[in-house]
Amino acid sequence: MENTENFQEKDNAVRNKSFDFSIRIINLYKVLYNERNEKTLSKQLLRSGTSIGANIEEGIASFSKKEFIYKLQISYKEAYESFYWIKLLHKTEFINDTEFNSLKINIEEIIKLLTTILKTSKQNY
């Protein structure tokens, strides 16, 4: 459990950023679904975008370093999938340049943090 305690103290940036990103994705989903009449792509983004933080939380609660790494790898993959849906929504004009650029900054920050945490965790495994 030592690794998760250190993770909570040192690396809560990824936890906080992924939670905030989930809130943004839920709010975007509401707009896309209700106002822009986009039902399919928005649901895909909702699933992958909220999954990032959920898997980070599971990683924090993991019982082993192996499980911790596994859960963060899932978060990493979900972040890349979310970025795909964001790009697709932008290219199909469901989100504008301002929305896209803001979300892009958020997801790139999360990906960078997860990359660093995974690299360090794997080196110390």
C-alpha positions in Angstrom: 0.0 0.0 0.0 3.0 2.3 0.3 3.0 3.1 -3.4 -0.6 4.4 -3.3 0.0 6.6 -0.2 2.9 8.2 -2.0 0.8 8.5 -5.2 -1.9 10.4 -3.3 0.5 12.8 -1.7 2.9 13.5 -4.6 0.9 13.0 -7.8 -2.6 14.2 -6.9 -2.4 16.5 -10.0 -3.4 13.6 -12.3 -6.2 12.6 -9.9 -7.5 16.2 -9.7 -7.1 16.9 -13.5 -8.8 13.7 -14.5 -11.7 14.5 -12.1 -12.0 18.0 -13.5 -11.8 16.6 -17.0 -14.6 14.1 -16.3 -16.8 17.0 -15.2 -16.0 18.9 -18.4 -16.8 15.8 -20.5 -20.2 15.3 -18.7 -21.1 18.9 -19.3 -20.0 18.7 -22.9 -22.1 15.5 -23.3 -25.2 17.3 -22.1 -24.6 20.1 -24.6 -23.8 17.7 -27.5 -26.8 15.5 -26.7 -29.4 18.0 -25.9 -28.5 21.1 -27.9 -26.4 19.9 -30.8 -28.3 16.7 -31.4 -25.2 14.5 -31.4 -26.0 11.2 -29.7 -23.4 8.6 -30.8 -19.9 10.2 -30.7 -20.8 12.1 -27.5 -21.7 8.9 -25.7 -18.3 7.4 -26.7 -16.5 10.4 -25.4 -18.6 10.3 -22.2 -17.5 6.7 -21.6 -13.8 7.1 -22.3 -13.5 10.6 -20.8 -14.9 9.6 -17.4 -13.1 6.2 -17.4 -9.7 8.0 -17.1 -10.4 9.2 -13.6 -12.3 6.1 -12.5 -9.3 3.9 -13.4 -6.9 6.3 -11.6 -9.0 5.9 -8.5 -9.0 2.1 -8.9 -5.2 2.3 -9.3 -4.9 4.3 -6.1 -6.9 1.7 -4.3 -4.9 -1.2 -5.7 -3.4 -3.9 -3.6 -0.2 -4.3 -5.6 2.2 -2.2 -7.7 1.4 -4.5 -10.7 -2.4 -3.7 -10.3 -1.6 0.0 -9.9 0.4 0.0 -13.2 -2.3 -1.9 -14.9 -5.1 0.5 -13.9 -3.0 3.5 -14.9 -2.2 1.9 -18.3 -6.0 1.6 -18.8 -6.3 5.3 -17.9 -3.6 6.1 -20.4 -5.4 4.2 -23.2 -8.7 5.8 -22.3 -7.1 9.3 -22.5 -5.9 8.6 -26.0 -9.3 7.3 -27.0 -10.9 10.4 -25.5 -8.5 12.6 -27.6 -9.6 10.7 -30.7 -13.3 11.5 -30.0 -12.5 15.1 -29.3 -10.6 15.4 -32.6 -13.4 13.7 -34.4 -16.1 16.0 -32.9 -14.0 19.0 -33.8 -13.4 17.8 -37.4 -17.2 17.2 -37.8 -18.0 20.6 -36.4 -19.8 19.5 -33.3 -17.3 21.4 -31.2 -15.7 24.7 -32.2 -12.0 25.7 -32.2 -12.2 27.2 -28.7 -13.8 24.1 -27.2 -11.4 21.8 -29.0 -8.2 23.8 -28.0 -9.3 23.9 -24.4 -10.0 20.1 -24.2 -6.8 19.4 -26.1 -4.8 21.2 -23.5 -6.5 19.3 -20.7 -6.1 15.8 -22.3 -2.5 16.4 -23.2 -1.7 17.4 -19.6 -3.4 14.2 -18.4 -1.5 12.1 -20.9 1.8 13.7 -19.9 1.2 13.1 -16.2 0.2 9.5 -16.8 3.2 8.9 -19.0 5.5 10.2 -16.3 3.8 8.2 -13.5 3.8 5.0 -15.6 7.5 5.4 -16.5 8.5 5.9 -12.9 6.3 3.1 -11.6 7.7 0.6 -14.2 11.3 1.6 -13.4 10.7 1.0 -9.7 8.7 -2.2 -10.2 
